[in-house]
Amino acid sequence: MNRRHGSVLVGVLWCVAVLSVVVIGGLHSSSLGLRIGHQFGDTIQARYLALAGVERAKALLYREAAQRRRSHVNHSGQLLDAPELFRDVPLGRGSFSVLHGDTGRGSVPIRYGVLDEESRLNVNTASAEELGRLPFMPAELVPAILDWRDDDDQVTPNGAEIESYAGLPSPYRPRNGPFQSVAEMLMVRGVTRPLLVGEDANLNGLLDPEENDGDLSQPPDNQDGVLDPGWSSWLTVSSAVENASASGEERVNVQTADAATLSTVPGITEAIAAGIVATRGAQEFQSIVDLLNVRAPAPQDPGQSGFGPTPPPQGAAQPMVIESPRVQTGGGPGPAGRPAASANLTGAPLISESLLKDIADSVTVSDATTLPGLVNVNTAGVEVLACLPGLDRELAQAIVSRRSSAGFFPNVAALLDVPGLTTDALRQLAPRVTTRSETFRILSEGLVPATGARQRMEVIVHLGASDINTLAYRENL
């Protein structure tokens, strides 16, 4: 009888043990499921926290632009490094940050703010000479880049069109249009990942753990604690600014405006306006720096047609006379529909460097409403500036040093204050630069500390007069 009771007891104990294992396993599975559910839910929450960072940055950009227009200021730099506005901003169970790292090679720490695209060289508008001056750019790659973005299948010398891509294991056609992203350059013949992105595999401008672990994971890196971003930190496809003054008003085109319109610009008198009309009738303005060549038209001799100097009284000093060459672009009419004509322009220049600095932001030589690809001299680094016409690395460094010591340049003509920068150099440079940015890269990170869930997204936006347009969007960086 006791033996029977002992067998029953053993059976009961085995049943209890089996049930315990089943219950513990079920509880473990439930706990694991709950943790996974929490992690997934926090990941979603982190994504919306990152989205909140994007929206905050857009709102602050719009407000700052409105303030600048009211103050007639082209650039303030307020939101490029503003940790008090963008670092670990609490929201709900988490926080968000808007951040960016070093835009060149160096050990600059993470900064909290937006990054302007006008600080970069636009690969869609840069000339062959500008692209060729990028550090580490092999000369043979420049024609292939130009062939990719042009609108035809005609091969430039040493370039690459459809024939170069048709023979690949996975053939494809070149775009024959503007690059849609910097990463698209990897499709150009000869462009490699080490050249374009360096160690920055996800193109976020930050040194992530997998980009600082040697060869343990992709991409390979030198584990030196410094990000090598390749060309990607110097290039963009999105930069563009409106052809307007700091206050948002339409600029006056000195190439085509009549004297009455020119006279509406503060600082341009009727005499100066007449001189501008006469000068451009003889030679087209290539940039606003050519306004320094404006001189008064000689008084017209009643016995002559056209412009001609009035003979001075006998014994009087001879006035300085400058013969302006006859220029007729394309063999057609000159500016404002008038035939280009020779003119004798006499006397001292009517526009001084000081006056040019006063009027530079109010005038233009282009009728275009939007100017794509201009580089902001208030934010671009030495490597980007040194690619531009009229500059070398020494002058590029002088520009950066000048803005660091004396403040941001209010307009392009203020570059004349840079030591060593001549009017001839500025004449080449002026059509390629601006002092304002309107296109911005927002890299936002959302974080839920409870589970460590983290999400990043990058948005490129363009500021309009009354709205903000999204140009590009990426997640999971």
Contacts in CASP RR format, 6 or more apart in sequence:
PFRMAT RR
TARGET T0000
AUTHOR 0000-0000-0000
METHOD contacts of the structure
MODEL  1
MNRRHGSVLVGVLWCVAVLSVVVIGGLHSSSLGLRIGHQFGDTIQARYLA
LAGVERAKALLYREAAQRRRSHVNHSGQLLDAPELFRDVPLGRGSFSVLH
GDTGRGSVPIRYGVLDEESRLNVNTASAEELGRLPFMPAELVPAILDWRD
DDDQVTPNGAEIESYAGLPSPYRPRNGPFQSVAEMLMVRGVTRPLLVGED
ANLNGLLDPEENDGDLSQPPDNQDGVLDPGWSSWLTVSSAVENASASGEE
RVNVQTADAATLSTVPGITEAIAAGIVATRGAQEFQSIVDLLNVRAPAPQ
DPGQSGFGPTPPPQGAAQPMVIESPRVQTGGGPGPAGRPAASANLTGAPL
ISESLLKDIADSVTVSDATTLPGLVNVNTAGVEVLACLPGLDRELAQAIV
SRRSSAGFFPNVAALLDVPGLTTDALRQLAPRVTTRSETFRILSEGLVPA
TGARQRMEVIVHLGASDINTLAYRENL
38 450 0 8 1.000
38 451 0 8 1.000
39 451 0 8 1.000
39 453 0 8 1.000
41 453 0 8 1.000
42 93 0 8 1.000
42 448 0 8 1.000
42 450 0 8 1.000
42 451 0 8 1.000
42 452 0 8 1.000
42 453 0 8 1.000
43 448 0 8 1.000
43 453 0 8 1.000
43 455 0 8 1.000
45 93 0 8 1.000
45 94 0 8 1.000
45 448 0 8 1.000
45 453 0 8 1.000
46 94 0 8 1.000
46 446 0 8 1.000
46 447 0 8 1.000
46 448 0 8 1.000
46 453 0 8 1.000
46 454 0 8 1.000
46 455 0 8 1.000
47 446 0 8 1.000
47 455 0 8 1.000
47 457 0 8 1.000
47 475 0 8 1.000
49 91 0 8 1.000
49 94 0 8 1.000
49 95 0 8 1.000
49 96 0 8 1.000
49 446 0 8 1.000
49 447 0 8 1.000
49 448 0 8 1.000
49 455 0 8 1.000
50 96 0 8 1.000
50 444 0 8 1.000
50 445 0 8 1.000
50 446 0 8 1.000
50 455 0 8 1.000
50 456 0 8 1.000
50 457 0 8 1.000
51 444 0 8 1.000
51 457 0 8 1.000
52 91 0 8 1.000
52 96 0 8 1.000
52 444 0 8 1.000
53 86 0 8 1.000
53 89 0 8 1.000
53 96 0 8 1.000
53 97 0 8 1.000
53 98 0 8 1.000
53 442 0 8 1.000
53 444 0 8 1.000
53 446 0 8 1.000
54 98 0 8 1.000
54 442 0 8 1.000
54 444 0 8 1.000
54 457 0 8 1.000
54 459 0 8 1.000
56 85 0 8 1.000
56 86 0 8 1.000
56 89 0 8 1.000
56 96 0 8 1.000
56 98 0 8 1.000
57 79 0 8 1.000
57 86 0 8 1.000
57 98 0 8 1.000
57 113 0 8 1.000
57 114 0 8 1.000
57 440 0 8 1.000
57 442 0 8 1.000
57 444 0 8 1.000
58 442 0 8 1.000
58 461 0 8 1.000
58 468 0 8 1.000
60 79 0 8 1.000
60 85 0 8 1.000
61 79 0 8 1.000
61 114 0 8 1.000
61 440 0 8 1.000
61 461 0 8 1.000
61 463 0 8 1.000
61 468 0 8 1.000
62 463 0 8 1.000
62 468 0 8 1.000
64 76 0 8 1.000
64 78 0 8 1.000
64 79 0 8 1.000
65 438 0 8 1.000
65 463 0 8 1.000
65 464 0 8 1.000
67 76 0 8 1.000
68 74 0 8 1.000
68 75 0 8 1.000
68 76 0 8 1.000
68 246 0 8 1.000
69 246 0 8 1.000
69 247 0 8 1.000
69 248 0 8 1.000
70 247 0 8 1.000
72 245 0 8 1.000
72 246 0 8 1.000
72 247 0 8 1.000
73 246 0 8 1.000
73 410 0 8 1.000
74 246 0 8 1.000
74 361 0 8 1.000
74 378 0 8 1.000
74 408 0 8 1.000
74 410 0 8 1.000
74 411 0 8 1.000
74 434 0 8 1.000
74 435 0 8 1.000
74 436 0 8 1.000
75 376 0 8 1.000
75 378 0 8 1.000
75 379 0 8 1.000
75 408 0 8 1.000
75 409 0 8 1.000
75 435 0 8 1.000
75 436 0 8 1.000
75 437 0 8 1.000
76 408 0 8 1.000
77 378 0 8 1.000
77 379 0 8 1.000
77 408 0 8 1.000
79 85 0 8 1.000
79 113 0 8 1.000
79 114 0 8 1.000
80 111 0 8 1.000
80 113 0 8 1.000
80 114 0 8 1.000
80 115 0 8 1.000
80 116 0 8 1.000
80 379 0 8 1.000
81 111 0 8 1.000
81 112 0 8 1.000
81 113 0 8 1.000
82 112 0 8 1.000
82 113 0 8 1.000
83 111 0 8 1.000
83 112 0 8 1.000
83 113 0 8 1.000
85 112 0 8 1.000
85 113 0 8 1.000
86 97 0 8 1.000
86 98 0 8 1.000
86 99 0 8 1.000
86 112 0 8 1.000
86 113 0 8 1.000
87 97 0 8 1.000
87 99 0 8 1.000
87 112 0 8 1.000
88 95 0 8 1.000
88 97 0 8 1.000
89 95 0 8 1.000
89 96 0 8 1.000
89 97 0 8 1.000
93 448 0 8 1.000
93 449 0 8 1.000
93 450 0 8 1.000
94 446 0 8 1.000
94 447 0 8 1.000
94 448 0 8 1.000
94 449 0 8 1.000
95 446 0 8 1.000
95 447 0 8 1.000
95 449 0 8 1.000
96 444 0 8 1.000
96 445 0 8 1.000
96 446 0 8 1.000
96 447 0 8 1.000
97 112 0 8 1.000
97 444 0 8 1.000
97 445 0 8 1.000
97 446 0 8 1.000
97 447 0 8 1.000
98 112 0 8 1.000
98 113 0 8 1.000
98 114 0 8 1.000
98 442 0 8 1.000
98 443 0 8 1.000
98 444 0 8 1.000
98 445 0 8 1.000
99 110 0 8 1.000
99 111 0 8 1.000
99 112 0 8 1.000
99 113 0 8 1.000
99 206 0 8 1.000
99 443 0 8 1.000
99 444 0 8 1.000
99 445 0 8 1.000
100 110 0 8 1.000
100 111 0 8 1.000
100 113 0 8 1.000
100 114 0 8 1.000
100 115 0 8 1.000
100 205 0 8 1.000
100 206 0 8 1.000
100 441 0 8 1.000
100 443 0 8 1.000
101 108 0 8 1.000
101 109 0 8 1.000
101 110 0 8 1.000
101 111 0 8 1.000
101 205 0 8 1.000
101 206 0 8 1.000
101 227 0 8 1.000
102 108 0 8 1.000
102 205 0 8 1.000
102 227 0 8 1.000
102 229 0 8 1.000
102 233 0 8 1.000
103 115 0 8 1.000
103 119 0 8 1.000
103 120 0 8 1.000
103 205 0 8 1.000
103 233 0 8 1.000
103 234 0 8 1.000
103 381 0 8 1.000
104 229 0 8 1.000
104 233 0 8 1.000
104 234 0 8 1.000
104 381 0 8 1.000
104 383 0 8 1.000
105 226 0 8 1.000
105 227 0 8 1.000
105 228 0 8 1.000
105 229 0 8 1.000
106 226 0 8 1.000
106 227 0 8 1.000
107 225 0 8 1.000
107 226 0 8 1.000
110 206 0 8 1.000
114 440 0 8 1.000
114 441 0 8 1.000
114 442 0 8 1.000
115 440 0 8 1.000
115 441 0 8 1.000
115 443 0 8 1.000
116 376 0 8 1.000
116 379 0 8 1.000
116 437 0 8 1.000
116 439 0 8 1.000
116 440 0 8 1.000
116 441 0 8 1.000
117 236 0 8 1.000
117 238 0 8 1.000
117 239 0 8 1.000
117 437 0 8 1.000
117 439 0 8 1.000
117 440 0 8 1.000
117 441 0 8 1.000
117 460 0 8 1.000
118 239 0 8 1.000
118 241 0 8 1.000
118 373 0 8 1.000
118 374 0 8 1.000
118 375 0 8 1.000
118 376 0 8 1.000
118 379 0 8 1.000
118 380 0 8 1.000
118 434 0 8 1.000
118 436 0 8 1.000
118 437 0 8 1.000
118 438 0 8 1.000
118 439 0 8 1.000
119 375 0 8 1.000
119 376 0 8 1.000
119 379 0 8 1.000
119 380 0 8 1.000
119 381 0 8 1.000
119 384 0 8 1.000
119 437 0 8 1.000
120 233 0 8 1.000
120 234 0 8 1.000
120 235 0 8 1.000
120 236 0 8 1.000
120 239 0 8 1.000
120 375 0 8 1.000
120 380 0 8 1.000
120 384 0 8 1.000
121 130 0 8 1.000
121 131 0 8 1.000
121 134 0 8 1.000
121 234 0 8 1.000
121 235 0 8 1.000
121 236 0 8 1.000
121 375 0 8 1.000
121 384 0 8 1.000
121 387 0 8 1.000
122 235 0 8 1.000
122 236 0 8 1.000
122 237 0 8 1.000
122 238 0 8 1.000
122 239 0 8 1.000
122 372 0 8 1.000
122 373 0 8 1.000
123 131 0 8 1.000
123 145 0 8 1.000
123 149 0 8 1.000
123 179 0 8 1.000
123 182 0 8 1.000
123 185 0 8 1.000
123 235 0 8 1.000
123 236 0 8 1.000
123 237 0 8 1.000
124 149 0 8 1.000
124 178 0 8 1.000
124 179 0 8 1.000
124 237 0 8 1.000
124 372 0 8 1.000
124 373 0 8 1.000
125 372 0 8 1.000
125 373 0 8 1.000
126 373 0 8 1.000
126 387 0 8 1.000
127 389 0 8 1.000
128 142 0 8 1.000
128 143 0 8 1.000
128 146 0 8 1.000
129 389 0 8 1.000
130 387 0 8 1.000
130 388 0 8 1.000
130 389 0 8 1.000
130 432 0 8 1.000
131 137 0 8 1.000
131 142 0 8 1.000
131 145 0 8 1.000
131 146 0 8 1.000
131 387 0 8 1.000
132 139 0 8 1.000
132 142 0 8 1.000
132 387 0 8 1.000
133 386 0 8 1.000
133 387 0 8 1.000
134 231 0 8 1.000
134 234 0 8 1.000
134 235 0 8 1.000
134 383 0 8 1.000
134 387 0 8 1.000
135 234 0 8 1.000
135 383 0 8 1.000
136 195 0 8 1.000
136 230 0 8 1.000
136 231 0 8 1.000
137 231 0 8 1.000
140 158 0 8 1.000
141 188 0 8 1.000
141 190 0 8 1.000
141 191 0 8 1.000
143 156 0 8 1.000
143 157 0 8 1.000
143 158 0 8 1.000
143 159 0 8 1.000
143 160 0 8 1.000
144 158 0 8 1.000
144 159 0 8 1.000
144 160 0 8 1.000
144 164 0 8 1.000
144 188 0 8 1.000
144 189 0 8 1.000
144 190 0 8 1.000
144 191 0 8 1.000
145 185 0 8 1.000
145 188 0 8 1.000
145 191 0 8 1.000
146 156 0 8 1.000
146 159 0 8 1.000
147 155 0 8 1.000
147 156 0 8 1.000
147 159 0 8 1.000
147 160 0 8 1.000
147 161 0 8 1.000
147 174 0 8 1.000
148 160 0 8 1.000
148 174 0 8 1.000
148 175 0 8 1.000
148 176 0 8 1.000
148 177 0 8 1.000
148 179 0 8 1.000
148 185 0 8 1.000
148 187 0 8 1.000
148 188 0 8 1.000
149 175 0 8 1.000
149 176 0 8 1.000
149 177 0 8 1.000
149 178 0 8 1.000
149 179 0 8 1.000
150 156 0 8 1.000
150 176 0 8 1.000
150 177 0 8 1.000
151 176 0 8 1.000
151 177 0 8 1.000
152 176 0 8 1.000
153 161 0 8 1.000
153 162 0 8 1.000
153 176 0 8 1.000
154 161 0 8 1.000
155 161 0 8 1.000
155 163 0 8 1.000
159 189 0 8 1.000
160 174 0 8 1.000
160 188 0 8 1.000
160 189 0 8 1.000
161 174 0 8 1.000
162 173 0 8 1.000
162 174 0 8 1.000
164 189 0 8 1.000
165 171 0 8 1.000
165 172 0 8 1.000
165 173 0 8 1.000
165 174 0 8 1.000
165 189 0 8 1.000
172 187 0 8 1.000
174 187 0 8 1.000
174 188 0 8 1.000
175 184 0 8 1.000
178 237 0 8 1.000
179 185 0 8 1.000
179 237 0 8 1.000
180 237 0 8 1.000
181 237 0 8 1.000
181 472 0 8 1.000
182 196 0 8 1.000
182 203 0 8 1.000
182 231 0 8 1.000
182 232 0 8 1.000
182 235 0 8 1.000
182 236 0 8 1.000
182 237 0 8 1.000
183 196 0 8 1.000
183 197 0 8 1.000
183 203 0 8 1.000
184 237 0 8 1.000
185 191 0 8 1.000
185 196 0 8 1.000
185 231 0 8 1.000
185 235 0 8 1.000
186 192 0 8 1.000
186 193 0 8 1.000
186 196 0 8 1.000
186 197 0 8 1.000
193 219 0 8 1.000
194 230 0 8 1.000
195 230 0 8 1.000
195 231 0 8 1.000
196 230 0 8 1.000
196 231 0 8 1.000
196 232 0 8 1.000
197 203 0 8 1.000
197 219 0 8 1.000
197 229 0 8 1.000
197 230 0 8 1.000
197 232 0 8 1.000
198 219 0 8 1.000
198 228 0 8 1.000
198 229 0 8 1.000
198 230 0 8 1.000
198 232 0 8 1.000
199 207 0 8 1.000
199 211 0 8 1.000
199 212 0 8 1.000
199 219 0 8 1.000
199 220 0 8 1.000
199 221 0 8 1.000
199 222 0 8 1.000
199 227 0 8 1.000
199 228 0 8 1.000
199 229 0 8 1.000
200 206 0 8 1.000
200 211 0 8 1.000
200 227 0 8 1.000
200 228 0 8 1.000
200 229 0 8 1.000
200 230 0 8 1.000
200 232 0 8 1.000
200 233 0 8 1.000
201 210 0 8 1.000
201 211 0 8 1.000
201 218 0 8 1.000
201 219 0 8 1.000
202 208 0 8 1.000
202 477 0 8 1.000
203 229 0 8 1.000
203 232 0 8 1.000
203 477 0 8 1.000
204 443 0 8 1.000
204 456 0 8 1.000
204 458 0 8 1.000
204 477 0 8 1.000
205 227 0 8 1.000
205 229 0 8 1.000
205 232 0 8 1.000
205 233 0 8 1.000
205 443 0 8 1.000
206 227 0 8 1.000
206 443 0 8 1.000
207 225 0 8 1.000
207 226 0 8 1.000
207 227 0 8 1.000
210 216 0 8 1.000
210 217 0 8 1.000
210 218 0 8 1.000
210 219 0 8 1.000
211 219 0 8 1.000
211 221 0 8 1.000
211 227 0 8 1.000
212 221 0 8 1.000
212 223 0 8 1.000
212 224 0 8 1.000
212 225 0 8 1.000
212 227 0 8 1.000
213 221 0 8 1.000
213 223 0 8 1.000
214 220 0 8 1.000
214 221 0 8 1.000
214 222 0 8 1.000
214 223 0 8 1.000
221 228 0 8 1.000
222 228 0 8 1.000
234 383 0 8 1.000
234 384 0 8 1.000
236 439 0 8 1.000
238 439 0 8 1.000
238 460 0 8 1.000
238 462 0 8 1.000
238 471 0 8 1.000
238 472 0 8 1.000
239 372 0 8 1.000
239 373 0 8 1.000
239 374 0 8 1.000
239 375 0 8 1.000
239 439 0 8 1.000
240 370 0 8 1.000
240 371 0 8 1.000
240 372 0 8 1.000
240 373 0 8 1.000
240 374 0 8 1.000
240 438 0 8 1.000
240 439 0 8 1.000
240 462 0 8 1.000
241 370 0 8 1.000
241 371 0 8 1.000
241 374 0 8 1.000
241 434 0 8 1.000
241 436 0 8 1.000
241 437 0 8 1.000
241 438 0 8 1.000
241 439 0 8 1.000
242 248 0 8 1.000
242 369 0 8 1.000
242 370 0 8 1.000
242 371 0 8 1.000
242 438 0 8 1.000
242 464 0 8 1.000
242 465 0 8 1.000
243 250 0 8 1.000
243 251 0 8 1.000
243 364 0 8 1.000
243 366 0 8 1.000
243 368 0 8 1.000
243 369 0 8 1.000
243 370 0 8 1.000
243 371 0 8 1.000
244 250 0 8 1.000
244 251 0 8 1.000
245 251 0 8 1.000
245 361 0 8 1.000
245 362 0 8 1.000
246 361 0 8 1.000
246 410 0 8 1.000
246 411 0 8 1.000
246 436 0 8 1.000
248 465 0 8 1.000
249 362 0 8 1.000
251 361 0 8 1.000
251 362 0 8 1.000
251 363 0 8 1.000
251 364 0 8 1.000
252 261 0 8 1.000
252 262 0 8 1.000
252 264 0 8 1.000
252 265 0 8 1.000
252 362 0 8 1.000
252 363 0 8 1.000
252 364 0 8 1.000
253 363 0 8 1.000
253 364 0 8 1.000
253 365 0 8 1.000
253 366 0 8 1.000
253 367 0 8 1.000
254 262 0 8 1.000
254 276 0 8 1.000
254 280 0 8 1.000
254 285 0 8 1.000
254 288 0 8 1.000
254 291 0 8 1.000
254 363 0 8 1.000
254 364 0 8 1.000
254 365 0 8 1.000
255 280 0 8 1.000
255 284 0 8 1.000
255 285 0 8 1.000
255 335 0 8 1.000
255 365 0 8 1.000
255 366 0 8 1.000
255 367 0 8 1.000
256 335 0 8 1.000
256 336 0 8 1.000
256 367 0 8 1.000
257 336 0 8 1.000
258 277 0 8 1.000
258 336 0 8 1.000
259 270 0 8 1.000
259 273 0 8 1.000
259 274 0 8 1.000
259 276 0 8 1.000
259 277 0 8 1.000
260 273 0 8 1.000
262 268 0 8 1.000
262 272 0 8 1.000
262 273 0 8 1.000
262 276 0 8 1.000
262 277 0 8 1.000
263 269 0 8 1.000
263 270 0 8 1.000
263 273 0 8 1.000
265 359 0 8 1.000
265 362 0 8 1.000
265 363 0 8 1.000
266 358 0 8 1.000
266 359 0 8 1.000
266 362 0 8 1.000
267 355 0 8 1.000
267 358 0 8 1.000
267 359 0 8 1.000
268 276 0 8 1.000
268 359 0 8 1.000
271 296 0 8 1.000
271 350 0 8 1.000
272 294 0 8 1.000
272 350 0 8 1.000
272 351 0 8 1.000
274 296 0 8 1.000
274 297 0 8 1.000
275 294 0 8 1.000
275 295 0 8 1.000
275 296 0 8 1.000
275 297 0 8 1.000
275 345 0 8 1.000
275 350 0 8 1.000
276 291 0 8 1.000
276 294 0 8 1.000
278 296 0 8 1.000
278 297 0 8 1.000
278 307 0 8 1.000
278 343 0 8 1.000
278 345 0 8 1.000
279 285 0 8 1.000
279 293 0 8 1.000
279 294 0 8 1.000
279 295 0 8 1.000
279 324 0 8 1.000
279 343 0 8 1.000
279 345 0 8 1.000
280 335 0 8 1.000
281 334 0 8 1.000
281 335 0 8 1.000
281 338 0 8 1.000
281 340 0 8 1.000
281 341 0 8 1.000
281 343 0 8 1.000
282 324 0 8 1.000
282 325 0 8 1.000
282 326 0 8 1.000
282 327 0 8 1.000
282 340 0 8 1.000
282 341 0 8 1.000
282 342 0 8 1.000
282 343 0 8 1.000
282 345 0 8 1.000
283 290 0 8 1.000
283 293 0 8 1.000
283 324 0 8 1.000
283 325 0 8 1.000
283 327 0 8 1.000
284 327 0 8 1.000
284 329 0 8 1.000
284 334 0 8 1.000
284 335 0 8 1.000
285 291 0 8 1.000
285 365 0 8 1.000
286 365 0 8 1.000
286 427 0 8 1.000
286 431 0 8 1.000
287 365 0 8 1.000
287 426 0 8 1.000
287 427 0 8 1.000
287 430 0 8 1.000
287 431 0 8 1.000
288 356 0 8 1.000
288 360 0 8 1.000
288 363 0 8 1.000
288 364 0 8 1.000
288 365 0 8 1.000
288 412 0 8 1.000
288 413 0 8 1.000
288 430 0 8 1.000
289 356 0 8 1.000
289 413 0 8 1.000
289 423 0 8 1.000
289 426 0 8 1.000
289 427 0 8 1.000
289 430 0 8 1.000
290 365 0 8 1.000
290 427 0 8 1.000
291 351 0 8 1.000
291 356 0 8 1.000
291 359 0 8 1.000
291 363 0 8 1.000
292 349 0 8 1.000
292 351 0 8 1.000
292 352 0 8 1.000
292 353 0 8 1.000
292 356 0 8 1.000
292 423 0 8 1.000
293 349 0 8 1.000
294 349 0 8 1.000
294 350 0 8 1.000
294 351 0 8 1.000
295 322 0 8 1.000
295 345 0 8 1.000
295 346 0 8 1.000
295 347 0 8 1.000
295 348 0 8 1.000
295 349 0 8 1.000
295 350 0 8 1.000
296 345 0 8 1.000
296 346 0 8 1.000
296 347 0 8 1.000
296 350 0 8 1.000
297 307 0 8 1.000
297 343 0 8 1.000
297 344 0 8 1.000
297 345 0 8 1.000
297 346 0 8 1.000
298 307 0 8 1.000
298 308 0 8 1.000
298 309 0 8 1.000
298 310 0 8 1.000
298 321 0 8 1.000
298 343 0 8 1.000
298 344 0 8 1.000
298 345 0 8 1.000
298 346 0 8 1.000
299 308 0 8 1.000
299 309 0 8 1.000
299 310 0 8 1.000
300 306 0 8 1.000
300 307 0 8 1.000
300 308 0 8 1.000
301 308 0 8 1.000
301 309 0 8 1.000
301 310 0 8 1.000
306 341 0 8 1.000
306 343 0 8 1.000
307 341 0 8 1.000
307 342 0 8 1.000
307 343 0 8 1.000
307 344 0 8 1.000
307 345 0 8 1.000
308 343 0 8 1.000
308 344 0 8 1.000
309 319 0 8 1.000
309 321 0 8 1.000
309 344 0 8 1.000
309 346 0 8 1.000
312 318 0 8 1.000
312 319 0 8 1.000
319 346 0 8 1.000
319 347 0 8 1.000
320 346 0 8 1.000
320 347 0 8 1.000
320 348 0 8 1.000
321 344 0 8 1.000
321 345 0 8 1.000
321 346 0 8 1.000
321 347 0 8 1.000
322 344 0 8 1.000
322 345 0 8 1.000
322 346 0 8 1.000
322 347 0 8 1.000
323 342 0 8 1.000
323 344 0 8 1.000
324 342 0 8 1.000
324 343 0 8 1.000
324 344 0 8 1.000
324 345 0 8 1.000
325 342 0 8 1.000
326 340 0 8 1.000
326 341 0 8 1.000
326 342 0 8 1.000
327 340 0 8 1.000
328 334 0 8 1.000
328 339 0 8 1.000
328 340 0 8 1.000
329 340 0 8 1.000
332 339 0 8 1.000
332 340 0 8 1.000
333 339 0 8 1.000
333 340 0 8 1.000
334 340 0 8 1.000
351 359 0 8 1.000
353 413 0 8 1.000
353 416 0 8 1.000
353 423 0 8 1.000
356 413 0 8 1.000
356 416 0 8 1.000
357 410 0 8 1.000
357 411 0 8 1.000
357 413 0 8 1.000
357 414 0 8 1.000
357 416 0 8 1.000
360 411 0 8 1.000
360 412 0 8 1.000
360 413 0 8 1.000
360 414 0 8 1.000
361 410 0 8 1.000
361 411 0 8 1.000
361 412 0 8 1.000
361 435 0 8 1.000
365 431 0 8 1.000
371 434 0 8 1.000
374 432 0 8 1.000
374 433 0 8 1.000
374 434 0 8 1.000
375 384 0 8 1.000
375 385 0 8 1.000
375 388 0 8 1.000
375 432 0 8 1.000
375 433 0 8 1.000
375 434 0 8 1.000
376 433 0 8 1.000
376 434 0 8 1.000
376 435 0 8 1.000
376 436 0 8 1.000
376 437 0 8 1.000
377 385 0 8 1.000
377 399 0 8 1.000
377 403 0 8 1.000
377 409 0 8 1.000
377 412 0 8 1.000
377 415 0 8 1.000
377 433 0 8 1.000
377 434 0 8 1.000
377 435 0 8 1.000
378 403 0 8 1.000
378 408 0 8 1.000
378 409 0 8 1.000
378 435 0 8 1.000
378 436 0 8 1.000
378 437 0 8 1.000
379 437 0 8 1.000
381 396 0 8 1.000
381 400 0 8 1.000
382 393 0 8 1.000
382 396 0 8 1.000
382 397 0 8 1.000
382 400 0 8 1.000
383 396 0 8 1.000
385 391 0 8 1.000
385 395 0 8 1.000
385 396 0 8 1.000
385 399 0 8 1.000
385 400 0 8 1.000
386 392 0 8 1.000
386 393 0 8 1.000
386 395 0 8 1.000
386 396 0 8 1.000
388 396 0 8 1.000
388 429 0 8 1.000
388 432 0 8 1.000
388 433 0 8 1.000
389 428 0 8 1.000
389 429 0 8 1.000
389 432 0 8 1.000
390 425 0 8 1.000
390 426 0 8 1.000
390 428 0 8 1.000
390 429 0 8 1.000
391 399 0 8 1.000
391 425 0 8 1.000
391 429 0 8 1.000
395 418 0 8 1.000
395 420 0 8 1.000
395 421 0 8 1.000
395 425 0 8 1.000
398 418 0 8 1.000
398 419 0 8 1.000
398 420 0 8 1.000
398 421 0 8 1.000
399 415 0 8 1.000
399 418 0 8 1.000
399 421 0 8 1.000
402 409 0 8 1.000
402 417 0 8 1.000
402 418 0 8 1.000
402 419 0 8 1.000
403 409 0 8 1.000
406 417 0 8 1.000
408 435 0 8 1.000
409 415 0 8 1.000
409 435 0 8 1.000
410 435 0 8 1.000
411 435 0 8 1.000
412 426 0 8 1.000
412 430 0 8 1.000
412 433 0 8 1.000
412 434 0 8 1.000
412 435 0 8 1.000
413 426 0 8 1.000
414 435 0 8 1.000
415 421 0 8 1.000
415 426 0 8 1.000
415 429 0 8 1.000
415 430 0 8 1.000
415 433 0 8 1.000
416 423 0 8 1.000
416 426 0 8 1.000
438 462 0 8 1.000
438 463 0 8 1.000
438 464 0 8 1.000
439 460 0 8 1.000
439 461 0 8 1.000
439 462 0 8 1.000
439 463 0 8 1.000
439 471 0 8 1.000
440 460 0 8 1.000
440 461 0 8 1.000
440 462 0 8 1.000
440 463 0 8 1.000
441 458 0 8 1.000
441 459 0 8 1.000
441 460 0 8 1.000
442 458 0 8 1.000
442 459 0 8 1.000
442 460 0 8 1.000
442 461 0 8 1.000
443 456 0 8 1.000
443 457 0 8 1.000
443 458 0 8 1.000
443 477 0 8 1.000
444 456 0 8 1.000
444 457 0 8 1.000
444 458 0 8 1.000
444 459 0 8 1.000
445 454 0 8 1.000
445 455 0 8 1.000
445 456 0 8 1.000
446 454 0 8 1.000
446 455 0 8 1.000
446 456 0 8 1.000
447 453 0 8 1.000
447 454 0 8 1.000
448 454 0 8 1.000
455 475 0 8 1.000
455 476 0 8 1.000
456 475 0 8 1.000
456 476 0 8 1.000
456 477 0 8 1.000
457 473 0 8 1.000
457 474 0 8 1.000
457 475 0 8 1.000
457 476 0 8 1.000
457 477 0 8 1.000
458 472 0 8 1.000
458 473 0 8 1.000
458 474 0 8 1.000
458 475 0 8 1.000
458 477 0 8 1.000
459 470 0 8 1.000
459 472 0 8 1.000
459 473 0 8 1.000
459 474 0 8 1.000
460 470 0 8 1.000
460 471 0 8 1.000
460 472 0 8 1.000
460 473 0 8 1.000
461 468 0 8 1.000
461 469 0 8 1.000
461 470 0 8 1.000
461 471 0 8 1.000
462 468 0 8 1.000
462 469 0 8 1.000
462 471 0 8 1.000
END
